[in-house]
Amino acid sequence: MQADQPQRHPEPGDPVPRPPLQSRDWSAWAVARVEADANRSADTHLHVFPLPPEWGIELYLKDESVHPTGSLKHRLARSLVLYGLCNGWITADTTLVEASSGSTAVSEAYFARLLGLPFIAVMPAGTAREKCELIEYYGGVCHLVEDPATIYAVAAELADCRGGHYLDQFTYAERATDWRGNNNIAESMFAQLELEPHPVPDWVVVGAGTGGTSATIGRYLRLRKFPTRLCVVDPENSAFYRSWQSGDPAATGASSRIEGIGRPRVEPSFVPALVDRMISVPDAASVAAMRWCTELLRRSVGGSTGTNLWGGLQLVAELKAAGRQGSLVTLLCDSGARYAGTYYNDTWVAERFDLSPYTRVLDRFLATGEWTGVEVDSAELA
């Protein structure tokens, strides 16, 4: 008799055996794959923004760019895929389809490849080419449309004709995430603040694309009975700010020039009752703050981070003017590497924006703590 051959252990890169199609075993396998991805990804960092220490105010940026797919949307994509799996909507031969301006689709393409599923992203034709290349890198297909308002209908139609599943981030973002805890972004943020000088921040500042992040944080603040207030910053012409200001859920706006946030309509996942304040941010201010932050931190950031920072610094100035100390938290949503051809291209920017008035506001703020000039005044909305 031949001696037993030594057992070969799996090596990195080996194909992962999949259970038979259309089985409950496949669903369990898929959920385990997604959970394992989360388990091996360390939590994201909380960076301290360099404000003058004599102010006694700390501003923190939670760096979501370090997720495996490089953005805040990695959390959302994981939640949406798990939601679809656990509802029985995603099976072993389901084509996944999403309407997206880019980053969510990048992350969903990653999870689709993880499960061996086809993925189609329906996106505006003007989406940064860098994002399209990332979707294609993960095996996804980009379906570009000229009219951004049609992405919802086109995505639903493509999913229907292929017998697939429309992930629909704009509807399911606020319900797919476990807002009570389970290492969501709010729970992680407050755990990381525990040893800081002001562990309960005065404000958390976020943008709104789907509304899911603001809903998760707002609900968590109420569950934990924190006095922290939630500020949502919104690009110019977006429907979210108009709706929150007027109380009209049917308010409309225009497509945003700041990728990832701002919408021409109020999305179903946006929960205005959870928002304590909104600040409308000019697009040029977002781009100026993004570039200013990159130079100051020596860490490349994207446009939506610029929007967050513009609003966050305005709130810092208000605390200082009131003679108060405390802390604020906002998000570093993704890396500026995705915008080399747009927001970091001097020619592209010069054709669209005049950044100089906004950069002067930022420089003056850091030197004096005063917030004056061209900012949108939303103090009456507090």
C-alpha positions as CSV (number, residue, x, y, z in Angstrom):
1,M,0.0,0.0,0.0
2,Q,1.2,3.4,-0.8
3,A,1.7,5.8,2.1
4,D,-1.0,8.4,2.5
5,Q,-0.1,11.6,0.6
6,P,0.3,14.7,2.8
7,Q,-2.8,16.9,2.8
8,R,-2.3,20.1,0.7
9,H,-3.5,23.2,2.4
10,P,-5.1,26.0,0.3
11,E,-2.7,28.7,-0.9
12,P,-3.6,32.4,-1.4
13,G,-5.1,32.8,-4.8
14,D,-6.5,29.3,-5.0
15,P,-10.1,29.3,-6.3
16,V,-12.6,29.0,-3.5
17,P,-15.0,26.0,-4.0
18,R,-18.6,27.1,-4.4
19,P,-21.6,25.0,-3.3
20,P,-24.2,23.9,-5.9
21,L,-26.2,26.6,-7.5
22,Q,-29.6,27.5,-6.1
23,S,-28.9,26.0,-2.7
24,R,-29.3,27.3,0.8
25,D,-25.7,26.3,1.2
26,W,-24.6,28.8,-1.4
27,S,-26.3,31.6,0.5
28,A,-24.5,30.6,3.7
29,W,-21.2,30.4,1.8
30,A,-21.7,33.8,0.3
31,V,-22.5,35.5,3.6
32,A,-19.4,33.9,5.1
33,R,-17.3,35.3,2.3
34,V,-18.6,38.8,2.8
35,E,-18.2,38.6,6.6
36,A,-14.7,37.2,6.3
37,D,-13.8,40.2,4.1
38,A,-15.0,42.6,6.9
39,N,-13.2,40.6,9.5
40,R,-9.8,40.9,7.9
41,S,-10.1,44.6,7.2
42,A,-8.9,46.7,10.1
43,D,-11.1,49.6,11.2
44,T,-10.5,52.9,9.5
45,H,-8.2,55.6,11.2
46,L,-9.3,58.8,12.9
47,H,-6.9,61.6,11.9
48,V,-6.5,64.8,13.9
49,F,-6.8,67.9,11.7
50,P,-4.0,70.5,12.6
51,L,-5.9,73.3,14.3
52,P,-4.0,75.7,16.6
53,P,-3.9,73.9,20.0
54,E,-4.6,77.1,21.9
55,W,-8.2,77.0,20.5
56,G,-9.0,73.9,22.5
57,I,-11.0,72.5,19.7
58,E,-10.3,69.2,18.0
59,L,-11.4,68.3,14.5
60,Y,-11.1,64.7,13.4
61,L,-11.3,63.1,9.9
62,K,-12.4,59.4,9.8
63,D,-10.4,58.1,6.9
64,E,-12.7,55.8,4.9
65,S,-10.2,55.8,2.0
66,V,-8.3,52.9,3.6
67,H,-11.1,50.4,2.9
68,P,-10.2,47.6,0.4
69,T,-12.0,49.5,-2.4
70,G,-10.8,52.9,-1.2
71,S,-13.9,54.8,-0.1
72,L,-16.7,55.2,2.4
73,K,-19.0,53.3,0.0
74,H,-17.2,50.0,0.9
75,R,-19.4,49.8,4.0
76,L,-22.5,50.5,2.1
77,A,-21.8,48.0,-0.6
78,R,-21.1,45.3,2.0
79,S,-24.4,46.1,3.7
80,L,-26.4,46.1,0.4
81,V,-25.0,42.8,-0.7
82,L,-25.7,41.2,2.7
83,Y,-29.2,42.6,2.7
84,G,-29.8,41.1,-0.7
85,L,-28.4,37.7,0.3
86,C,-30.3,37.5,3.6
87,N,-33.6,38.6,1.8
88,G,-33.1,35.8,-0.7
89,W,-32.8,38.3,-3.6
90,I,-29.3,37.3,-4.5
91,T,-28.6,33.7,-5.5
92,A,-25.6,32.0,-7.2
93,D,-26.5,33.1,-10.7
94,T,-27.9,36.6,-10.0
95,T,-26.6,39.5,-12.0
96,L,-26.1,42.5,-9.7
97,V,-27.0,46.0,-11.1
98,E,-26.6,49.4,-9.5
99,A,-27.3,53.1,-10.4
100,S,-24.2,55.0,-9.2
101,S,-22.0,58.0,-9.8
102,G,-19.0,55.7,-9.3
103,S,-17.7,54.9,-5.8
104,T,-20.6,52.7,-4.7
105,A,-20.3,50.8,-8.0
106,V,-16.6,50.3,-7.5
107,S,-17.2,48.7,-4.1
108,E,-20.2,46.6,-5.3
109,A,-18.1,45.3,-8.2
110,Y,-15.5,44.1,-5.7
111,F,-18.1,42.2,-3.7
112,A,-19.7,40.8,-6.9
113,R,-16.3,39.4,-7.9
114,L,-15.8,38.0,-4.4
115,L,-19.0,36.0,-4.9
116,G,-18.4,35.2,-8.6
117,L,-21.4,37.2,-9.8
118,P,-21.8,39.5,-12.8
119,F,-22.1,43.2,-12.1
120,I,-23.4,46.1,-14.2
121,A,-23.0,49.8,-13.1
122,V,-25.3,52.3,-14.7
123,M,-23.6,55.7,-14.4
124,P,-23.7,59.2,-15.9
125,A,-21.5,59.5,-18.9
126,G,-19.4,62.2,-17.1
127,T,-18.3,59.9,-14.3
128,A,-14.5,60.1,-13.8
129,R,-12.7,57.6,-16.0
130,E,-10.6,56.5,-13.0
131,K,-13.8,55.1,-11.4
132,C,-14.8,53.3,-14.5
133,E,-11.4,51.6,-14.7
134,L,-11.7,50.4,-11.1
135,I,-15.1,48.9,-11.8
136,E,-13.7,47.1,-14.9
137,Y,-10.7,46.0,-12.9
138,Y,-13.1,44.1,-10.5
139,G,-14.8,42.5,-13.5
140,G,-17.8,44.9,-13.7
141,V,-19.4,46.4,-16.8
142,C,-20.0,50.2,-17.0
143,H,-23.3,51.2,-18.7
144,L,-23.0,54.9,-19.3
145,V,-26.1,57.2,-19.9
146,E,-26.1,60.8,-21.1
147,D,-29.0,61.9,-18.9
148,P,-28.1,61.3,-15.2
149,A,-31.8,61.4,-14.3
150,T,-32.4,58.1,-16.1
151,I,-29.9,56.0,-14.2
152,Y,-32.6,54.6,-11.8
153,A,-34.9,53.5,-14.6
154,V,-32.2,52.1,-16.7
155,A,-30.7,50.1,-13.8
156,A,-34.1,48.7,-12.9
157,E,-34.8,47.7,-16.5
158,L,-31.4,46.0,-17.0
159,A,-31.9,44.0,-13.8
160,D,-35.4,43.0,-14.8
161,C,-34.4,41.9,-18.3
162,R,-31.5,39.8,-17.0
163,G,-33.5,38.3,-14.1
164,G,-31.0,40.1,-11.8
165,H,-31.1,42.2,-8.6
166,Y,-31.1,45.9,-8.6
167,L,-29.1,46.8,-5.4
168,D,-30.8,50.3,-5.4
169,Q,-28.5,52.1,-2.9
170,F,-30.8,55.1,-2.9
171,T,-33.7,53.2,-1.5
172,Y,-32.0,50.6,0.7
173,A,-29.0,52.5,2.2
174,E,-30.8,53.6,5.3
175,R,-32.2,50.1,6.1
176,A,-29.5,47.8,5.0
177,T,-27.0,49.1,7.6
178,D,-27.4,48.0,11.2
179,W,-27.6,51.5,12.8
180,R,-27.7,50.1,16.4
181,G,-24.1,49.0,16.3
182,N,-22.2,46.0,14.8
183,N,-19.2,48.1,14.0
184,N,-21.1,50.6,11.9
185,I,-19.4,53.9,11.2
186,A,-21.0,55.7,14.1
187,E,-20.1,53.0,16.7
188,S,-16.5,52.9,15.4
189,M,-16.2,56.7,15.5
190,F,-17.3,57.0,19.1
191,A,-15.2,54.1,20.3
192,Q,-12.1,55.8,18.7
193,L,-12.9,59.0,20.5
194,E,-13.1,57.5,24.0
195,L,-9.5,58.6,25.0
196,E,-9.7,62.0,23.4
197,P,-9.9,65.3,25.3
198,H,-13.5,65.7,24.2
199,P,-14.8,62.2,23.6
200,V,-18.4,63.3,22.9
201,P,-18.2,65.6,19.9
202,D,-20.4,68.7,19.5
203,W,-21.0,67.9,15.9
204,V,-20.7,65.1,13.3
205,V,-20.5,66.5,9.8
206,V,-21.3,64.4,6.8
207,G,-22.5,64.8,3.2
208,A,-25.5,63.1,1.6
209,G,-25.5,61.0,-1.5
210,T,-28.0,58.3,-0.6
211,G,-28.7,59.7,2.9
212,G,-27.7,56.3,4.4
213,T,-24.7,57.6,6.4
214,S,-26.5,60.5,7.9
215,A,-29.4,58.2,8.8
216,T,-27.1,55.6,10.5
217,I,-25.3,58.3,12.5
218,G,-28.4,60.2,13.4
219,R,-30.2,57.1,14.7
220,Y,-27.1,56.0,16.6
221,L,-26.8,59.4,18.3
222,R,-30.4,59.1,19.6
223,L,-30.0,55.4,20.6
224,R,-27.0,56.3,22.7
225,K,-28.5,59.5,24.0
226,F,-25.6,61.6,22.9
227,P,-26.0,65.4,22.8
228,T,-24.0,65.5,19.6
229,R,-25.7,67.2,16.7
230,L,-25.7,66.1,13.1
231,C,-24.8,68.5,10.3
232,V,-25.3,67.5,6.7
233,V,-23.4,69.5,4.1
234,D,-24.8,69.6,0.6
235,P,-23.3,70.8,-2.7
236,E,-24.9,73.8,-4.4
237,N,-28.2,73.0,-6.3
238,S,-28.7,69.7,-4.6
239,A,-32.3,68.7,-3.7
240,F,-31.4,67.6,-0.1
241,Y,-30.7,71.1,1.2
242,R,-33.7,72.6,-0.6
243,S,-36.0,69.9,0.8
244,W,-34.7,70.2,4.4
245,Q,-35.0,74.0,4.3
246,S,-38.5,74.1,2.8
247,G,-39.9,70.9,4.3
248,D,-41.0,69.8,0.8
249,P,-40.0,66.1,0.2
250,A,-40.6,66.6,-3.5
251,A,-38.1,69.4,-3.9
252,T,-35.8,69.0,-6.9
253,G,-32.3,70.1,-7.7
254,A,-29.6,69.6,-10.3
255,S,-27.0,66.9,-10.8
256,S,-24.0,67.5,-8.5
257,R,-20.5,68.4,-9.7
258,I,-19.1,66.9,-6.5
259,E,-19.1,63.2,-7.1
260,G,-20.6,61.0,-4.5
261,I,-22.8,63.6,-2.8
262,G,-25.7,65.8,-3.8
263,R,-28.7,64.6,-5.8
264,P,-31.2,66.1,-8.3
265,R,-34.0,64.5,-6.2
266,V,-34.6,63.7,-2.5
267,E,-33.6,60.0,-2.2
268,P,-35.8,57.6,-0.2
269,S,-32.9,56.9,2.3
270,F,-32.6,60.5,3.4
271,V,-34.3,61.0,6.8
272,P,-34.5,64.8,7.3
273,A,-35.9,64.5,10.9
274,L,-32.5,63.2,12.0
275,V,-30.6,66.3,10.7
276,D,-30.0,69.2,13.1
277,R,-28.5,71.5,10.6
278,M,-27.7,71.7,6.9
279,I,-25.1,73.8,5.2
280,S,-25.1,74.4,1.4
281,V,-21.6,74.5,0.1
282,P,-20.6,76.1,-3.2
283,D,-18.9,73.6,-5.6
284,A,-15.8,75.9,-5.9
285,A,-15.5,75.9,-2.1
286,S,-15.6,72.0,-2.0
287,V,-12.8,71.9,-4.6
288,A,-10.7,74.6,-2.9
289,A,-11.1,72.9,0.5
290,M,-10.2,69.5,-1.0
291,R,-6.9,70.9,-2.5
292,W,-6.2,72.9,0.6
293,C,-6.6,69.9,2.8
294,T,-4.4,67.7,0.7
295,E,-1.6,70.3,0.9
296,L,-2.0,70.7,4.7
297,L,-2.3,67.0,5.6
298,R,0.0,65.7,2.9
299,R,-2.8,63.2,2.3
300,S,-4.8,63.2,-0.9
301,V,-8.5,63.6,-0.5
302,G,-11.5,63.7,-2.8
303,G,-14.1,66.4,-3.5
304,S,-16.8,65.2,-1.0
305,T,-14.1,65.5,1.7
306,G,-13.7,69.1,0.7
307,T,-17.4,69.7,1.2
308,N,-17.3,68.0,4.6
309,L,-14.3,70.1,5.6
310,W,-15.8,73.4,4.5
311,G,-18.8,72.8,6.7
312,G,-16.8,71.4,9.6
313,L,-14.4,74.4,9.7
314,Q,-17.4,76.8,9.7
315,L,-18.7,75.0,12.8
316,V,-15.2,75.2,14.4
317,A,-15.2,78.9,13.9
318,E,-18.6,79.2,15.5
319,L,-17.4,77.3,18.6
320,K,-14.4,79.5,18.8
321,A,-16.4,82.7,18.4
322,A,-18.7,81.5,21.3
323,G,-15.6,81.0,23.5
324,R,-16.2,77.2,23.7
325,Q,-14.0,74.2,23.5
326,G,-15.0,70.8,22.1
327,S,-14.6,68.5,19.2
328,L,-16.1,67.7,15.8
329,V,-15.8,64.7,13.5
330,T,-16.2,64.5,9.7
331,L,-15.3,62.0,7.0
332,L,-12.4,61.6,4.6
333,C,-14.5,59.8,2.1
334,D,-12.0,58.7,-0.6
335,S,-8.6,59.5,-2.0
336,G,-7.9,62.2,-4.5
337,A,-6.3,59.6,-6.8
338,R,-9.7,59.0,-8.3
339,Y,-9.8,62.6,-9.5
340,A,-6.5,63.1,-11.1
341,G,-8.1,64.1,-14.4
342,T,-10.7,66.4,-12.9
343,Y,-10.5,68.1,-9.5
344,Y,-6.6,67.8,-9.4
345,N,-6.2,68.9,-13.1
346,D,-5.5,72.6,-13.1
347,T,-6.8,73.1,-16.6
348,W,-10.0,71.2,-15.9
349,V,-10.6,73.2,-12.7
350,A,-9.7,76.6,-14.2
351,E,-12.4,76.1,-16.9
352,R,-15.1,75.6,-14.3
353,F,-14.2,77.3,-11.0
354,D,-12.5,80.3,-9.4
355,L,-11.0,78.8,-6.3
356,S,-9.1,81.9,-5.0
357,P,-11.8,83.5,-2.9
358,Y,-12.5,80.2,-1.1
359,T,-8.8,79.5,-0.6
360,R,-8.5,83.0,1.0
361,V,-11.3,82.2,3.4
362,L,-9.6,78.9,4.5
363,D,-6.2,80.6,4.9
364,R,-7.7,83.4,7.0
365,F,-9.6,80.9,9.1
366,L,-6.5,78.9,10.0
367,A,-4.6,82.1,10.8
368,T,-7.3,83.8,12.9
369,G,-10.1,81.3,13.6
370,E,-12.5,83.7,11.9
371,W,-15.0,82.6,9.2
372,T,-15.8,85.5,6.8
373,G,-16.1,86.1,3.2
374,V,-17.9,84.0,0.5
375,E,-19.3,81.1,2.5
376,V,-23.0,80.3,2.4
377,D,-24.6,81.7,5.5
378,S,-26.8,79.1,7.1
379,A,-26.7,80.2,10.7
380,E,-30.4,80.9,10.6
381,L,-31.0,77.2,10.0
382,A,-29.3,76.0,13.2
